Amino acid sequence: MPEVIRKAAFALTASLTLLATACTGQSGSAANDDASKDTTINFWHAWSAPSEVKAVQSLIAGFEKKHPNIHVNIVGNMTDDKINQALRAGGDKAPDVISSFTTNNVGKFCSSGALVDLNPFFKKSGIDPEATFPKAMNEYTQFDGDRCAAPLLGDAYGLYYNKTAFAKAGIKNPPRTWSEFEADAKKLTISKGDSYAQLGFMPNYHGWESTTEHYFGQFSPTYFDSSGKSNLAKDPAFTAGFTLQKKLVDELGGFQKLEKFRSRLGDEWGPKHPFQTGQVAMQLDGEWRLGMATEAKPDFEIGVAPLPVPDDQADQYGKGYIIGTITGIAATSKKQNAAWELVKYMTTDTDAVVNFSNAIHNVPSTLAALKSPKLKYDPRFKTFLDIAANPDSTTTPASINGGVYLVTIQQFGYDYESGKTKDLKSGLAATAKQIDTDIAQAK
């Protein structure tokens, strides 16, 4: 999926557009339709680019060929806000199946009962989700024992690096640990007056994709304890992640100098992205960046590798942070068995997943599809396939109030990197308390 849309959808979680708890059908009581009879179901999705819309149409055409009695009415360019409203309202024109870019909304979709629990459907079809989907994708499609969603392609984060700049700096290989990364970032940084001719890496949390959760993914943190309380102040992974980032900020010129430089650089989605122009030598980013960077035709060779890991986790090099598109069945749907046939096809049919991945250029969302010889990709894209399949790869857990806890952590990150908050320990404790308060109020 295009990350610019995913990020826009993520912003919705901060607005607390909660789903109505009055939705019913979670128990599967509405799944009494005969999927072998002629019927029409509605599928709402968020893709909007012409090539993506065409890919969705092709995906659905493949389904209708296998299920000629089930006709699918496709409604595209649907935001989570519009989907939420339709899920509450129900009716003949409401979606039977939805697709969302916002992994962070799974907790709200599940806890509100807006989407049905898919566990009974998987069991009825003899499909084991844990053996079908990569570990992280399997995790982010459920909340509190409720599997109200299934993964529909994914995004994996890795490291892009300027091979030409690496060679000039005498660096032979991409860094595997954070200490190696730190050394390389400093070696690749070339100052120019009060700015930079080349910056090794933009560590600031506003640095395009260098968000707190993307950094922390390499530390394999536990966001919540067994009682559902924030683990931010207790898990040393968070302390290590914040400490590393702040050290990079300080060693690469300080927050103010870096922010001044960043403000003059190109935006994330245009051809003047600073990695693509060579102004920044290393970039934390998702799999979609490879196509965008290649199309920009930079005057250097692009390298792709997994992000580094903490030095004491060197044996886990190759893991990464994963999120992705989800799909589910509306609790208000009166055609849930037919809807399940579509969800099952889109998410577990290997050829369907592979073909959709080839068209959308996102990471396949089943273990079988990740290994399929029918996948077509730039050899460098295999880095992201391997990250997705890696059992050590991580994601961020679902929460009843969506991604609000991530927004809260990110805000603390802004305060800490800028020096507004100086005491990391007390700051983490205060942030954890705020997260717990917000979750309690959402229940």
Contacts in CASP RR format, 6 or more apart in sequence:
PFRMAT RR
TARGET T0000
AUTHOR 0000-0000-0000
METHOD contacts of the structure
MODEL  1
MPEVIRKAAFALTASLTLLATACTGQSGSAANDDASKDTTINFWHAWSAP
SEVKAVQSLIAGFEKKHPNIHVNIVGNMTDDKINQALRAGGDKAPDVISS
FTTNNVGKFCSSGALVDLNPFFKKSGIDPEATFPKAMNEYTQFDGDRCAA
PLLGDAYGLYYNKTAFAKAGIKNPPRTWSEFEADAKKLTISKGDSYAQLG
FMPNYHGWESTTEHYFGQFSPTYFDSSGKSNLAKDPAFTAGFTLQKKLVD
ELGGFQKLEKFRSRLGDEWGPKHPFQTGQVAMQLDGEWRLGMATEAKPDF
EIGVAPLPVPDDQADQYGKGYIIGTITGIAATSKKQNAAWELVKYMTTDT
DAVVNFSNAIHNVPSTLAALKSPKLKYDPRFKTFLDIAANPDSTTTPASI
NGGVYLVTIQQFGYDYESGKTKDLKSGLAATAKQIDTDIAQAK
1 46 0 8 1.000
1 47 0 8 1.000
1 52 0 8 1.000
1 101 0 8 1.000
1 153 0 8 1.000
1 154 0 8 1.000
1 155 0 8 1.000
1 324 0 8 1.000
1 325 0 8 1.000
1 360 0 8 1.000
1 362 0 8 1.000
2 49 0 8 1.000
2 52 0 8 1.000
2 288 0 8 1.000
3 155 0 8 1.000
3 209 0 8 1.000
3 286 0 8 1.000
3 288 0 8 1.000
4 268 0 8 1.000
4 269 0 8 1.000
5 46 0 8 1.000
5 48 0 8 1.000
5 101 0 8 1.000
6 101 0 8 1.000
6 102 0 8 1.000
6 155 0 8 1.000
6 323 0 8 1.000
6 324 0 8 1.000
8 79 0 8 1.000
9 46 0 8 1.000
9 79 0 8 1.000
9 80 0 8 1.000
9 100 0 8 1.000
9 101 0 8 1.000
9 102 0 8 1.000
9 105 0 8 1.000
10 102 0 8 1.000
10 104 0 8 1.000
10 403 0 8 1.000
12 79 0 8 1.000
12 80 0 8 1.000
12 81 0 8 1.000
12 102 0 8 1.000
12 105 0 8 1.000
13 102 0 8 1.000
13 104 0 8 1.000
13 105 0 8 1.000
13 401 0 8 1.000
13 402 0 8 1.000
13 403 0 8 1.000
13 404 0 8 1.000
13 406 0 8 1.000
13 407 0 8 1.000
14 403 0 8 1.000
14 404 0 8 1.000
14 407 0 8 1.000
16 401 0 8 1.000
16 404 0 8 1.000
16 442 0 8 1.000
17 80 0 8 1.000
17 81 0 8 1.000
17 84 0 8 1.000
18 108 0 8 1.000
18 112 0 8 1.000
18 401 0 8 1.000
18 442 0 8 1.000
19 84 0 8 1.000
19 87 0 8 1.000
19 88 0 8 1.000
19 108 0 8 1.000
19 109 0 8 1.000
19 112 0 8 1.000
19 113 0 8 1.000
19 114 0 8 1.000
20 88 0 8 1.000
20 112 0 8 1.000
20 114 0 8 1.000
21 112 0 8 1.000
21 113 0 8 1.000
22 88 0 8 1.000
23 87 0 8 1.000
23 88 0 8 1.000
23 112 0 8 1.000
23 113 0 8 1.000
23 114 0 8 1.000
23 331 0 8 1.000
23 332 0 8 1.000
24 30 0 8 1.000
24 113 0 8 1.000
24 331 0 8 1.000
24 332 0 8 1.000
25 113 0 8 1.000
25 116 0 8 1.000
25 331 0 8 1.000
25 332 0 8 1.000
26 113 0 8 1.000
26 116 0 8 1.000
26 117 0 8 1.000
26 146 0 8 1.000
26 331 0 8 1.000
27 117 0 8 1.000
28 116 0 8 1.000
28 117 0 8 1.000
28 120 0 8 1.000
28 336 0 8 1.000
30 116 0 8 1.000
30 331 0 8 1.000
30 332 0 8 1.000
30 333 0 8 1.000
30 334 0 8 1.000
30 336 0 8 1.000
31 116 0 8 1.000
31 120 0 8 1.000
31 121 0 8 1.000
31 336 0 8 1.000
31 337 0 8 1.000
31 340 0 8 1.000
32 337 0 8 1.000
33 39 0 8 1.000
33 334 0 8 1.000
33 335 0 8 1.000
33 336 0 8 1.000
33 337 0 8 1.000
33 338 0 8 1.000
34 337 0 8 1.000
35 70 0 8 1.000
35 337 0 8 1.000
35 338 0 8 1.000
35 340 0 8 1.000
35 341 0 8 1.000
36 69 0 8 1.000
37 69 0 8 1.000
38 69 0 8 1.000
38 71 0 8 1.000
39 69 0 8 1.000
39 70 0 8 1.000
39 71 0 8 1.000
39 335 0 8 1.000
39 338 0 8 1.000
40 70 0 8 1.000
40 71 0 8 1.000
40 72 0 8 1.000
40 73 0 8 1.000
41 70 0 8 1.000
41 71 0 8 1.000
41 72 0 8 1.000
41 73 0 8 1.000
41 96 0 8 1.000
41 97 0 8 1.000
41 333 0 8 1.000
41 335 0 8 1.000
41 338 0 8 1.000
41 339 0 8 1.000
41 342 0 8 1.000
42 72 0 8 1.000
42 73 0 8 1.000
42 75 0 8 1.000
42 93 0 8 1.000
42 94 0 8 1.000
42 95 0 8 1.000
42 96 0 8 1.000
42 97 0 8 1.000
43 60 0 8 1.000
43 72 0 8 1.000
43 73 0 8 1.000
43 74 0 8 1.000
43 75 0 8 1.000
43 95 0 8 1.000
43 96 0 8 1.000
43 97 0 8 1.000
43 98 0 8 1.000
43 99 0 8 1.000
43 342 0 8 1.000
44 75 0 8 1.000
44 76 0 8 1.000
44 78 0 8 1.000
44 82 0 8 1.000
44 83 0 8 1.000
44 86 0 8 1.000
44 95 0 8 1.000
44 97 0 8 1.000
44 98 0 8 1.000
44 99 0 8 1.000
45 56 0 8 1.000
45 74 0 8 1.000
45 75 0 8 1.000
45 76 0 8 1.000
45 78 0 8 1.000
45 98 0 8 1.000
45 99 0 8 1.000
46 76 0 8 1.000
46 77 0 8 1.000
46 78 0 8 1.000
46 79 0 8 1.000
46 80 0 8 1.000
46 99 0 8 1.000
46 100 0 8 1.000
46 101 0 8 1.000
47 53 0 8 1.000
47 55 0 8 1.000
47 56 0 8 1.000
47 76 0 8 1.000
47 77 0 8 1.000
47 360 0 8 1.000
48 76 0 8 1.000
48 77 0 8 1.000
51 359 0 8 1.000
52 359 0 8 1.000
52 360 0 8 1.000
53 76 0 8 1.000
54 359 0 8 1.000
55 356 0 8 1.000
55 359 0 8 1.000
55 360 0 8 1.000
56 74 0 8 1.000
56 76 0 8 1.000
57 74 0 8 1.000
58 355 0 8 1.000
58 356 0 8 1.000
58 359 0 8 1.000
59 346 0 8 1.000
59 352 0 8 1.000
59 355 0 8 1.000
59 356 0 8 1.000
59 359 0 8 1.000
60 72 0 8 1.000
60 74 0 8 1.000
62 345 0 8 1.000
62 352 0 8 1.000
63 70 0 8 1.000
63 72 0 8 1.000
63 341 0 8 1.000
63 342 0 8 1.000
63 345 0 8 1.000
63 346 0 8 1.000
63 352 0 8 1.000
64 70 0 8 1.000
64 71 0 8 1.000
64 72 0 8 1.000
66 345 0 8 1.000
67 341 0 8 1.000
67 342 0 8 1.000
67 345 0 8 1.000
70 338 0 8 1.000
70 341 0 8 1.000
70 342 0 8 1.000
72 342 0 8 1.000
75 95 0 8 1.000
78 95 0 8 1.000
78 98 0 8 1.000
80 100 0 8 1.000
80 101 0 8 1.000
80 102 0 8 1.000
80 105 0 8 1.000
83 95 0 8 1.000
83 98 0 8 1.000
83 100 0 8 1.000
84 114 0 8 1.000
86 93 0 8 1.000
86 94 0 8 1.000
86 95 0 8 1.000
86 330 0 8 1.000
87 94 0 8 1.000
87 95 0 8 1.000
87 98 0 8 1.000
87 114 0 8 1.000
87 115 0 8 1.000
87 330 0 8 1.000
87 331 0 8 1.000
87 332 0 8 1.000
88 114 0 8 1.000
89 332 0 8 1.000
90 330 0 8 1.000
90 332 0 8 1.000
91 332 0 8 1.000
94 330 0 8 1.000
94 332 0 8 1.000
94 333 0 8 1.000
95 330 0 8 1.000
95 333 0 8 1.000
96 329 0 8 1.000
96 330 0 8 1.000
96 333 0 8 1.000
96 335 0 8 1.000
96 336 0 8 1.000
96 338 0 8 1.000
96 339 0 8 1.000
96 342 0 8 1.000
97 327 0 8 1.000
97 328 0 8 1.000
97 329 0 8 1.000
97 330 0 8 1.000
97 333 0 8 1.000
97 339 0 8 1.000
97 342 0 8 1.000
97 343 0 8 1.000
98 115 0 8 1.000
98 327 0 8 1.000
98 328 0 8 1.000
98 330 0 8 1.000
99 152 0 8 1.000
99 325 0 8 1.000
99 326 0 8 1.000
99 327 0 8 1.000
99 328 0 8 1.000
100 109 0 8 1.000
100 325 0 8 1.000
100 326 0 8 1.000
100 327 0 8 1.000
101 324 0 8 1.000
101 325 0 8 1.000
102 326 0 8 1.000
103 140 0 8 1.000
103 323 0 8 1.000
103 324 0 8 1.000
103 325 0 8 1.000
103 326 0 8 1.000
103 395 0 8 1.000
103 396 0 8 1.000
103 398 0 8 1.000
104 396 0 8 1.000
104 398 0 8 1.000
104 399 0 8 1.000
104 402 0 8 1.000
104 403 0 8 1.000
104 406 0 8 1.000
105 402 0 8 1.000
105 403 0 8 1.000
106 140 0 8 1.000
106 141 0 8 1.000
106 142 0 8 1.000
106 143 0 8 1.000
106 148 0 8 1.000
106 149 0 8 1.000
106 326 0 8 1.000
106 398 0 8 1.000
106 402 0 8 1.000
107 143 0 8 1.000
107 144 0 8 1.000
107 148 0 8 1.000
107 398 0 8 1.000
107 399 0 8 1.000
107 400 0 8 1.000
107 402 0 8 1.000
108 114 0 8 1.000
108 400 0 8 1.000
108 401 0 8 1.000
108 402 0 8 1.000
109 115 0 8 1.000
109 143 0 8 1.000
109 148 0 8 1.000
109 149 0 8 1.000
109 328 0 8 1.000
110 117 0 8 1.000
110 142 0 8 1.000
110 143 0 8 1.000
110 144 0 8 1.000
110 146 0 8 1.000
110 147 0 8 1.000
110 148 0 8 1.000
110 149 0 8 1.000
110 398 0 8 1.000
111 143 0 8 1.000
111 144 0 8 1.000
111 146 0 8 1.000
111 400 0 8 1.000
113 148 0 8 1.000
113 331 0 8 1.000
114 148 0 8 1.000
114 330 0 8 1.000
114 331 0 8 1.000
115 148 0 8 1.000
115 149 0 8 1.000
115 328 0 8 1.000
115 329 0 8 1.000
115 330 0 8 1.000
115 331 0 8 1.000
116 148 0 8 1.000
116 328 0 8 1.000
116 329 0 8 1.000
116 330 0 8 1.000
116 331 0 8 1.000
116 336 0 8 1.000
117 146 0 8 1.000
117 147 0 8 1.000
117 148 0 8 1.000
118 147 0 8 1.000
118 148 0 8 1.000
118 149 0 8 1.000
118 150 0 8 1.000
118 328 0 8 1.000
118 329 0 8 1.000
118 340 0 8 1.000
118 343 0 8 1.000
119 146 0 8 1.000
119 147 0 8 1.000
121 329 0 8 1.000
121 340 0 8 1.000
121 343 0 8 1.000
121 344 0 8 1.000
122 128 0 8 1.000
122 129 0 8 1.000
122 147 0 8 1.000
125 340 0 8 1.000
125 344 0 8 1.000
127 344 0 8 1.000
127 348 0 8 1.000
129 138 0 8 1.000
129 141 0 8 1.000
129 147 0 8 1.000
129 150 0 8 1.000
130 138 0 8 1.000
131 367 0 8 1.000
132 138 0 8 1.000
132 348 0 8 1.000
132 366 0 8 1.000
132 367 0 8 1.000
132 368 0 8 1.000
133 141 0 8 1.000
133 150 0 8 1.000
133 151 0 8 1.000
133 365 0 8 1.000
133 366 0 8 1.000
133 367 0 8 1.000
134 151 0 8 1.000
134 322 0 8 1.000
134 365 0 8 1.000
134 366 0 8 1.000
134 367 0 8 1.000
134 370 0 8 1.000
134 388 0 8 1.000
134 389 0 8 1.000
134 391 0 8 1.000
134 393 0 8 1.000
135 391 0 8 1.000
135 393 0 8 1.000
136 322 0 8 1.000
136 388 0 8 1.000
136 393 0 8 1.000
136 394 0 8 1.000
136 395 0 8 1.000
137 151 0 8 1.000
137 154 0 8 1.000
137 322 0 8 1.000
137 324 0 8 1.000
137 365 0 8 1.000
137 388 0 8 1.000
137 395 0 8 1.000
138 151 0 8 1.000
139 395 0 8 1.000
139 397 0 8 1.000
140 151 0 8 1.000
140 322 0 8 1.000
140 323 0 8 1.000
140 324 0 8 1.000
140 326 0 8 1.000
140 395 0 8 1.000
140 396 0 8 1.000
140 397 0 8 1.000
140 398 0 8 1.000
141 147 0 8 1.000
141 148 0 8 1.000
141 149 0 8 1.000
141 150 0 8 1.000
141 151 0 8 1.000
141 326 0 8 1.000
142 148 0 8 1.000
142 149 0 8 1.000
142 398 0 8 1.000
143 398 0 8 1.000
143 399 0 8 1.000
143 400 0 8 1.000
148 328 0 8 1.000
149 326 0 8 1.000
149 327 0 8 1.000
149 328 0 8 1.000
150 326 0 8 1.000
150 327 0 8 1.000
150 328 0 8 1.000
150 343 0 8 1.000
150 347 0 8 1.000
150 348 0 8 1.000
151 324 0 8 1.000
151 325 0 8 1.000
151 326 0 8 1.000
151 327 0 8 1.000
151 347 0 8 1.000
151 365 0 8 1.000
152 324 0 8 1.000
152 325 0 8 1.000
152 326 0 8 1.000
152 327 0 8 1.000
152 346 0 8 1.000
152 347 0 8 1.000
152 356 0 8 1.000
152 365 0 8 1.000
153 324 0 8 1.000
153 325 0 8 1.000
153 353 0 8 1.000
153 356 0 8 1.000
153 357 0 8 1.000
153 360 0 8 1.000
153 362 0 8 1.000
153 363 0 8 1.000
153 364 0 8 1.000
153 365 0 8 1.000
154 322 0 8 1.000
154 323 0 8 1.000
154 324 0 8 1.000
154 325 0 8 1.000
154 362 0 8 1.000
154 363 0 8 1.000
154 364 0 8 1.000
154 365 0 8 1.000
154 388 0 8 1.000
155 286 0 8 1.000
155 287 0 8 1.000
155 288 0 8 1.000
155 322 0 8 1.000
155 323 0 8 1.000
155 324 0 8 1.000
155 362 0 8 1.000
155 363 0 8 1.000
156 286 0 8 1.000
156 287 0 8 1.000
156 320 0 8 1.000
156 321 0 8 1.000
156 322 0 8 1.000
156 363 0 8 1.000
156 384 0 8 1.000
156 385 0 8 1.000
156 387 0 8 1.000
156 388 0 8 1.000
156 393 0 8 1.000
157 209 0 8 1.000
157 214 0 8 1.000
157 284 0 8 1.000
157 285 0 8 1.000
157 286 0 8 1.000
157 307 0 8 1.000
157 320 0 8 1.000
157 321 0 8 1.000
157 322 0 8 1.000
157 387 0 8 1.000
158 284 0 8 1.000
158 285 0 8 1.000
158 286 0 8 1.000
158 304 0 8 1.000
158 305 0 8 1.000
158 306 0 8 1.000
158 307 0 8 1.000
158 320 0 8 1.000
158 383 0 8 1.000
158 384 0 8 1.000
158 387 0 8 1.000
159 174 0 8 1.000
159 175 0 8 1.000
159 282 0 8 1.000
159 283 0 8 1.000
159 284 0 8 1.000
159 304 0 8 1.000
159 305 0 8 1.000
159 306 0 8 1.000
159 307 0 8 1.000
159 308 0 8 1.000
160 275 0 8 1.000
160 282 0 8 1.000
160 283 0 8 1.000
160 284 0 8 1.000
160 285 0 8 1.000
160 289 0 8 1.000
160 290 0 8 1.000
160 293 0 8 1.000
160 302 0 8 1.000
160 303 0 8 1.000
160 304 0 8 1.000
161 174 0 8 1.000
161 281 0 8 1.000
161 282 0 8 1.000
161 283 0 8 1.000
161 302 0 8 1.000
161 303 0 8 1.000
161 304 0 8 1.000
161 305 0 8 1.000
162 188 0 8 1.000
162 275 0 8 1.000
162 278 0 8 1.000
162 281 0 8 1.000
162 282 0 8 1.000
162 300 0 8 1.000
162 301 0 8 1.000
162 302 0 8 1.000
162 303 0 8 1.000
163 300 0 8 1.000
163 301 0 8 1.000
163 302 0 8 1.000
163 303 0 8 1.000
164 299 0 8 1.000
164 300 0 8 1.000
164 301 0 8 1.000
165 188 0 8 1.000
165 198 0 8 1.000
165 200 0 8 1.000
165 278 0 8 1.000
165 281 0 8 1.000
165 300 0 8 1.000
166 172 0 8 1.000
166 174 0 8 1.000
166 184 0 8 1.000
166 188 0 8 1.000
166 281 0 8 1.000
169 184 0 8 1.000
169 187 0 8 1.000
169 188 0 8 1.000
170 187 0 8 1.000
171 184 0 8 1.000
171 187 0 8 1.000
171 188 0 8 1.000
174 303 0 8 1.000
174 305 0 8 1.000
175 181 0 8 1.000
175 183 0 8 1.000
175 184 0 8 1.000
175 308 0 8 1.000
176 308 0 8 1.000
176 309 0 8 1.000
176 314 0 8 1.000
176 317 0 8 1.000
177 308 0 8 1.000
177 309 0 8 1.000
177 310 0 8 1.000
177 311 0 8 1.000
177 314 0 8 1.000
177 317 0 8 1.000
178 218 0 8 1.000
178 244 0 8 1.000
178 308 0 8 1.000
178 309 0 8 1.000
178 310 0 8 1.000
178 311 0 8 1.000
179 311 0 8 1.000
180 308 0 8 1.000
181 201 0 8 1.000
181 282 0 8 1.000
181 308 0 8 1.000
182 244 0 8 1.000
182 247 0 8 1.000
182 248 0 8 1.000
182 251 0 8 1.000
184 200 0 8 1.000
184 282 0 8 1.000
185 200 0 8 1.000
185 201 0 8 1.000
185 203 0 8 1.000
185 248 0 8 1.000
185 251 0 8 1.000
185 252 0 8 1.000
185 281 0 8 1.000
185 282 0 8 1.000
186 200 0 8 1.000
186 251 0 8 1.000
186 252 0 8 1.000
188 198 0 8 1.000
188 199 0 8 1.000
188 200 0 8 1.000
188 201 0 8 1.000
188 281 0 8 1.000
188 282 0 8 1.000
189 196 0 8 1.000
189 198 0 8 1.000
189 199 0 8 1.000
189 200 0 8 1.000
189 252 0 8 1.000
189 281 0 8 1.000
190 196 0 8 1.000
190 197 0 8 1.000
190 198 0 8 1.000
191 197 0 8 1.000
194 257 0 8 1.000
194 260 0 8 1.000
195 257 0 8 1.000
195 260 0 8 1.000
195 261 0 8 1.000
195 264 0 8 1.000
196 261 0 8 1.000
196 279 0 8 1.000
198 278 0 8 1.000
198 279 0 8 1.000
198 280 0 8 1.000
198 281 0 8 1.000
199 252 0 8 1.000
199 258 0 8 1.000
199 261 0 8 1.000
199 274 0 8 1.000
199 279 0 8 1.000
199 280 0 8 1.000
199 281 0 8 1.000
200 252 0 8 1.000
200 280 0 8 1.000
200 281 0 8 1.000
200 282 0 8 1.000
201 248 0 8 1.000
201 252 0 8 1.000
201 280 0 8 1.000
201 281 0 8 1.000
201 282 0 8 1.000
201 283 0 8 1.000
201 284 0 8 1.000
202 208 0 8 1.000
202 210 0 8 1.000
202 258 0 8 1.000
202 261 0 8 1.000
202 262 0 8 1.000
202 274 0 8 1.000
202 280 0 8 1.000
202 283 0 8 1.000
203 210 0 8 1.000
203 245 0 8 1.000
203 248 0 8 1.000
203 249 0 8 1.000
203 252 0 8 1.000
203 258 0 8 1.000
203 417 0 8 1.000
204 210 0 8 1.000
204 249 0 8 1.000
204 255 0 8 1.000
204 258 0 8 1.000
204 259 0 8 1.000
204 262 0 8 1.000
204 417 0 8 1.000
205 211 0 8 1.000
205 212 0 8 1.000
205 245 0 8 1.000
205 410 0 8 1.000
205 413 0 8 1.000
205 414 0 8 1.000
205 417 0 8 1.000
206 259 0 8 1.000
206 262 0 8 1.000
206 414 0 8 1.000
207 262 0 8 1.000
208 268 0 8 1.000
208 273 0 8 1.000
208 283 0 8 1.000
208 284 0 8 1.000
208 285 0 8 1.000
209 268 0 8 1.000
209 283 0 8 1.000
209 284 0 8 1.000
209 285 0 8 1.000
209 286 0 8 1.000
210 245 0 8 1.000
210 284 0 8 1.000
211 410 0 8 1.000
212 406 0 8 1.000
212 409 0 8 1.000
212 410 0 8 1.000
212 413 0 8 1.000
213 321 0 8 1.000
213 396 0 8 1.000
213 406 0 8 1.000
213 409 0 8 1.000
213 410 0 8 1.000
214 284 0 8 1.000
214 321 0 8 1.000
215 241 0 8 1.000
215 244 0 8 1.000
215 245 0 8 1.000
215 284 0 8 1.000
216 237 0 8 1.000
216 238 0 8 1.000
216 241 0 8 1.000
216 321 0 8 1.000
217 320 0 8 1.000
217 321 0 8 1.000
217 394 0 8 1.000
218 307 0 8 1.000
218 308 0 8 1.000
218 309 0 8 1.000
218 310 0 8 1.000
218 319 0 8 1.000
218 320 0 8 1.000
218 321 0 8 1.000
219 237 0 8 1.000
219 238 0 8 1.000
219 240 0 8 1.000
219 241 0 8 1.000
219 310 0 8 1.000
219 313 0 8 1.000
220 237 0 8 1.000
220 313 0 8 1.000
220 316 0 8 1.000
220 319 0 8 1.000
220 392 0 8 1.000
220 394 0 8 1.000
221 231 0 8 1.000
221 235 0 8 1.000
221 237 0 8 1.000
221 238 0 8 1.000
221 394 0 8 1.000
222 231 0 8 1.000
222 235 0 8 1.000
222 237 0 8 1.000
223 230 0 8 1.000
223 231 0 8 1.000
223 232 0 8 1.000
223 396 0 8 1.000
223 397 0 8 1.000
223 405 0 8 1.000
224 230 0 8 1.000
224 231 0 8 1.000
224 397 0 8 1.000
224 399 0 8 1.000
225 231 0 8 1.000
225 234 0 8 1.000
228 439 0 8 1.000
229 432 0 8 1.000
229 436 0 8 1.000
230 405 0 8 1.000
230 431 0 8 1.000
230 432 0 8 1.000
230 433 0 8 1.000
230 435 0 8 1.000
230 436 0 8 1.000
230 439 0 8 1.000
231 238 0 8 1.000
231 432 0 8 1.000
232 238 0 8 1.000
232 409 0 8 1.000
232 428 0 8 1.000
232 431 0 8 1.000
232 432 0 8 1.000
232 435 0 8 1.000
233 425 0 8 1.000
233 427 0 8 1.000
233 428 0 8 1.000
233 429 0 8 1.000
233 431 0 8 1.000
233 432 0 8 1.000
234 432 0 8 1.000
238 428 0 8 1.000
239 424 0 8 1.000
239 425 0 8 1.000
239 428 0 8 1.000
240 310 0 8 1.000
242 413 0 8 1.000
242 416 0 8 1.000
242 424 0 8 1.000
242 428 0 8 1.000
243 424 0 8 1.000
245 413 0 8 1.000
245 417 0 8 1.000
246 416 0 8 1.000
246 417 0 8 1.000
246 424 0 8 1.000
249 255 0 8 1.000
249 258 0 8 1.000
249 417 0 8 1.000
252 258 0 8 1.000
255 417 0 8 1.000
255 418 0 8 1.000
255 419 0 8 1.000
265 272 0 8 1.000
265 274 0 8 1.000
265 279 0 8 1.000
265 280 0 8 1.000
266 272 0 8 1.000
266 273 0 8 1.000
266 274 0 8 1.000
266 277 0 8 1.000
267 273 0 8 1.000
269 292 0 8 1.000
270 292 0 8 1.000
271 295 0 8 1.000
271 296 0 8 1.000
273 292 0 8 1.000
273 293 0 8 1.000
273 296 0 8 1.000
274 280 0 8 1.000
274 283 0 8 1.000
275 281 0 8 1.000
275 282 0 8 1.000
275 283 0 8 1.000
275 285 0 8 1.000
275 289 0 8 1.000
275 293 0 8 1.000
276 292 0 8 1.000
276 293 0 8 1.000
276 296 0 8 1.000
276 298 0 8 1.000
277 298 0 8 1.000
278 298 0 8 1.000
278 300 0 8 1.000
283 289 0 8 1.000
284 307 0 8 1.000
286 384 0 8 1.000
287 361 0 8 1.000
287 362 0 8 1.000
287 363 0 8 1.000
287 381 0 8 1.000
287 384 0 8 1.000
288 361 0 8 1.000
288 362 0 8 1.000
290 302 0 8 1.000
290 304 0 8 1.000
290 378 0 8 1.000
290 380 0 8 1.000
290 381 0 8 1.000
291 361 0 8 1.000
291 378 0 8 1.000
293 302 0 8 1.000
294 302 0 8 1.000
294 378 0 8 1.000
302 380 0 8 1.000
303 380 0 8 1.000
304 380 0 8 1.000
304 381 0 8 1.000
304 383 0 8 1.000
304 384 0 8 1.000
305 383 0 8 1.000
306 317 0 8 1.000
306 318 0 8 1.000
306 319 0 8 1.000
306 320 0 8 1.000
306 383 0 8 1.000
306 386 0 8 1.000
306 387 0 8 1.000
307 320 0 8 1.000
307 321 0 8 1.000
308 317 0 8 1.000
309 316 0 8 1.000
309 317 0 8 1.000
309 318 0 8 1.000
309 319 0 8 1.000
316 392 0 8 1.000
318 386 0 8 1.000
318 387 0 8 1.000
318 390 0 8 1.000
318 392 0 8 1.000
318 393 0 8 1.000
319 387 0 8 1.000
319 390 0 8 1.000
319 392 0 8 1.000
319 393 0 8 1.000
319 394 0 8 1.000
320 387 0 8 1.000
320 390 0 8 1.000
320 392 0 8 1.000
320 393 0 8 1.000
320 394 0 8 1.000
321 393 0 8 1.000
321 394 0 8 1.000
321 395 0 8 1.000
322 363 0 8 1.000
322 387 0 8 1.000
322 388 0 8 1.000
322 393 0 8 1.000
322 394 0 8 1.000
322 395 0 8 1.000
323 395 0 8 1.000
323 396 0 8 1.000
324 362 0 8 1.000
324 365 0 8 1.000
325 362 0 8 1.000
327 343 0 8 1.000
327 346 0 8 1.000
327 347 0 8 1.000
328 339 0 8 1.000
328 343 0 8 1.000
329 336 0 8 1.000
329 339 0 8 1.000
329 340 0 8 1.000
329 343 0 8 1.000
330 339 0 8 1.000
333 339 0 8 1.000
345 352 0 8 1.000
346 352 0 8 1.000
346 353 0 8 1.000
346 356 0 8 1.000
347 353 0 8 1.000
347 365 0 8 1.000
347 366 0 8 1.000
348 366 0 8 1.000
350 366 0 8 1.000
350 368 0 8 1.000
350 369 0 8 1.000
350 372 0 8 1.000
351 372 0 8 1.000
351 374 0 8 1.000
353 364 0 8 1.000
353 365 0 8 1.000
353 366 0 8 1.000
353 369 0 8 1.000
354 364 0 8 1.000
354 369 0 8 1.000
354 372 0 8 1.000
354 374 0 8 1.000
354 375 0 8 1.000
355 374 0 8 1.000
357 363 0 8 1.000
357 364 0 8 1.000
357 369 0 8 1.000
357 375 0 8 1.000
358 374 0 8 1.000
358 375 0 8 1.000
358 376 0 8 1.000
358 377 0 8 1.000
363 370 0 8 1.000
363 384 0 8 1.000
363 385 0 8 1.000
363 388 0 8 1.000
364 370 0 8 1.000
364 372 0 8 1.000
364 375 0 8 1.000
364 385 0 8 1.000
364 388 0 8 1.000
365 388 0 8 1.000
367 389 0 8 1.000
369 375 0 8 1.000
370 385 0 8 1.000
370 388 0 8 1.000
370 389 0 8 1.000
371 389 0 8 1.000
375 385 0 8 1.000
377 385 0 8 1.000
387 393 0 8 1.000
396 403 0 8 1.000
396 406 0 8 1.000
399 405 0 8 1.000
399 439 0 8 1.000
400 439 0 8 1.000
400 442 0 8 1.000
400 443 0 8 1.000
401 438 0 8 1.000
401 439 0 8 1.000
401 442 0 8 1.000
404 435 0 8 1.000
404 438 0 8 1.000
404 442 0 8 1.000
405 435 0 8 1.000
405 438 0 8 1.000
405 439 0 8 1.000
408 431 0 8 1.000
408 434 0 8 1.000
408 435 0 8 1.000
408 438 0 8 1.000
409 431 0 8 1.000
409 435 0 8 1.000
412 421 0 8 1.000
412 427 0 8 1.000
412 428 0 8 1.000
412 431 0 8 1.000
414 420 0 8 1.000
415 421 0 8 1.000
416 424 0 8 1.000
416 427 0 8 1.000
421 427 0 8 1.000
END
